[in-house]
Amino acid sequence: MKEIGVLTKLYEQNRNEENAGPMKKYMKDHFPFLGIKSPLRKELERQFFKETEILKRPFSEDFVAGLWEKEEREYHYTAITYMGKFIKKLPKDIIPFIERLIVNKSWWDSVDSIAPLVGELARIYPEIVEESINGWSTEDNLWLRRAAILFQLKYKGQTNEALLYDYIGKNADSKEFFIQKAIGWALREYSKTNPASVKEFIEGHLLAPLSVREGSKYLS
């Protein structure tokens, strides 16, 4: 796609090797970086969207997939930004595509940005919880499980408490750091809305110390 070429040229013009090394190290050397920090990347994204007018055309899975194939992490971030611009217009059958993004080139930074998009889709199409997300909560792939635990993170008072606690219960004995952390994060966020419920849940269930510590941060 020509838009990928346009973005590549723009990003290459702003490559910063001095930043790239530390950024790669911060992500435990899982991905190379162009060295474009978030504020500049967002500015370049706005420039790219304006110049190409890609947001005025129908959503393109090929554009997202093409960016995901590139090595440098900034392209993946832009793919997620692009998806977010269309999230209220995407069809329900986008979920298998999103699932592929979650399980490919996976790390907490991409998954934690995709999970809220899944949450927005689940508001529009509640049936995807039963059709897809329930299955993610017990998948072998830890990133699908993390996405399931976190998809309601921004729901506040609309949180399906029973569902949240069900997913946490299914993963409570996980030794995976990123699952334990996700459980704590989800509980901490929900505690802002319903602290008594979260306190009761933590006290009544055997959770990893990390999950308890994270989940209790706002509890008295």
N, C-alpha and C positions, 0 to 999 in steps of 0.2 A: 504494500500500500504506500502511496506517495506521502501520506501523512506521517508514516513512521520515518520515512527519509527526512522529512522536514524537521521532525522532533529530534532525530539523531544529530542532524547538523547543528541545531540550536544547542543541544546539550554538549556536543563535542566542543563547540566554541566556548563553553563555560566550564570545561573540565578543569579540575583543580587537584593536581596530584598531592599537594601538601595536605589537603583535607581528606583525600581518598583513603590514605593509609589508616589514620585513626578511625574513620568511619567503618572501614572493613573490620578493624580490630574490635570495635564496639559490638559488632554483630558476630563476634567469635570466629571471624574469617570464613563465614559461610558464603559470602557474596562479595564480588568486587564492587567498587563504587566509582562513580565519576568524580566524586568529591564536591557535589553540588548540595549545599546545606538546604534545609527545609525552606527557610524564607525566600531564598533565591529560586529554588525549584518551583515554589508556588507562583512566584512572579513570572517565571518562564512558562509555566503551564497556562497562565492567563493570556500571555502573549501568543502562545501556540494556538489556543482555542479561538482567539480573536482572529488571528491571521488565516487559519484554515477553515474557520466556520464549521468545524466538524460537529459541534454541538447542535447545529441547526439541521443536521441530517439524521436519519434513523440510527439507532444504536448498532454498533458493529462489533460482533464477537471476534471477527478477524483482527481488528485493531488491537483489542485487548490481548488476544492470543499471541499476536506478533510481538507486542511489547514484552509479554511474559517469556518469550523465547530468548530475549536478549539477556546478556549476562549481568550487566550492571543493575544494581538494585533500584536506582532512581526511576528506571523505566517501569518497574513493577508498581512503584508508588503512584506513578502517573496513570497507569492502567486502572488502579483502584479509584483514583480521583475521578477519572472519566466515568467509570461505572456509577459512582455516587451521583454524578450529574443527571443520570437517567433513572435512578432507582425507583422513582414513583411511576415510571412508564414501562418498566421491564415486565415481560410476561412471566407467568408462573414457571414455565418450562425452562427458565434461565438457571434454575437451581442445579441441575447436573453440571452445567458449565462452571458455576461458582464452586461447586464441590471439587472440580478438577483443579481450580486455582488454589484452593485451600491445601490440597495434598501435593501440589507441585511447587518446588522451590520454597518450601515451607519454613517459616520461622515465626517467632512471636510477633514481629513487626507487621508482617503481611496479614497473618491470621486475625490479629486484634483490630486491624482496619477493615477486614472483610466481614467480621462477625456483626457489627452494627448494620451493615447493608443487608445481611440475612435477617436481622431484626426488623428492618423496615419492610422487607418483602413479606415477612410473617404477619405484619400488621395488615397488609393488603390482602394476603392470601393465607388466612389462618390454618387452612388445611395442610400447608406444607410442614407444619409441626409434626403431624401424624405421618405424613407421607415420606418425610426425609429427615427432619432434625431429630426425631425420636431415635432413629437408627444410628445417627451420628454419635449419640450419647454413649453408645456401647461399642463403637467401632474399634478395631485394632489400632487404627491411625490416631495417634494422640492429638493431632491438630484438629481433626473433626470433632473429637470429644471436647477439646477446649472451645471450639466455636459454638458447640451446643450449650455448654455451660455459660458462655458469655453473650449469647445472642440477645438476651433480654436486658443487658446491662443498662440501657438508657430508658427502660420502660417505667421506672419509678412506681407510681401507684397503679399502673396497668400490668405490673409483673404478675405472671401466673405463678404464684408462690408454690403450689403443689408440684408444678412442673420443674421449677428451679430446684426444689429440695429433692425431687426424684432423681434428676440428673446428678446432683451432688452425691446423693446416696449411692448411686451406681458406680461412682468414681472415687468414693471416700478412701478406699484402701489402695489407691494408686500410689506407686513410689515415684512417679514422674514429677519432677519439679514443676513443670509447666501446667500440669493438672492441679497439683496442690495449690499453686499460686492462683490459678484461675478460680478455684473454689473460694479461696479467701477473698479475692477481688470481687466476685459476684456477691458474696455475703456482705462484704463491707459496703458495697454500693446499695444493696437492698436495705441495709441497716439504717440508711439515711431516711428511708420511707417507713420502715416498720421495725424499729430497733427491738421491741419486745419479742417479736416473732423470731428474729435472727438470734437473739440471746437464748431463747428457749431451744432453738434448733441446735446451736453450738453445744449447749449444756447437755442435750439429750442424745448426742451422736458422737461416735468415735471418729474424730477427724485428725489429720496430720497436724503436728504442732505449727507448721508453717501456715496452714489454712486457718487454724484457730487464731493465730497471731494477726494475720492479715484481716480476717473477718471481724475481729473484735476491736479494731482500731478506734471506732467511733462509739463503742458501747461503754457505758459507765460501769 
